[in-house]
């Protein structure tokens, strides 16, 4: 493409756009003119087989098969907790619905005989991702079902001509607090060379489109995540 033949303007990777520390904070809490993209949209990656993890703002239906008088509809609070009869506050954010049901069964075993509990997600919190760097519109973007990295960049106004399409950084924090960073060759996805390398994004992923090549992705993630946020561990394991 024409962009690859242009002389790249080098800028230190520490030239982080204004406002990005706030986006990184939102990543944890869950936390110019654009180039026209003429190739056809890359096919989305298959949906993740991993179970859904509860987030702040999710609406839950907690049901007791043998004790229906305890049935409740609750919302995961900003502190990640829910409040239930008899047992009070219970951590919910970061657990799967099945994991929360198992925790509730254990807690209620002290109050009920052989409790049977189920947790159903009735409403999902407004899920977002965050995009910064060399794109048309930096900031939060809505996360639709199956949204891929390539689609998200188009949703954010597309690449600027100054973008390094060969190394787009995706930063993700898992439910256990571990943060991972990965560089993705989106130009290969865009041109149809390797559409299978496109990534299906998850809630509160952060995407950074650099201007020049980042020599050490691990160092980049450490500098702009560890130094700004209370994150316990950083690694470059695949996701």
Secondary structure, DSSP 8 states (H G I E B T S, - for coil): -HHHHS------TT---TTHHHHHHHHH-----B----S----------S--B--TT-EEEEEESS-GGG-EEEE--TTSEEEETTTEEEE-TTSBHHHHHHHHHHHHTTTSSS--EEEEEEE----EEEEEESBSS-EEEE--TT-BHHHHHHHTT-BBTT--TT-EEEEEE-TTSEEEEEEE-HHHHHTTS-GGG--B--TT-EEEE-SS--S-HHHHHIIIIITTS--SEEE----
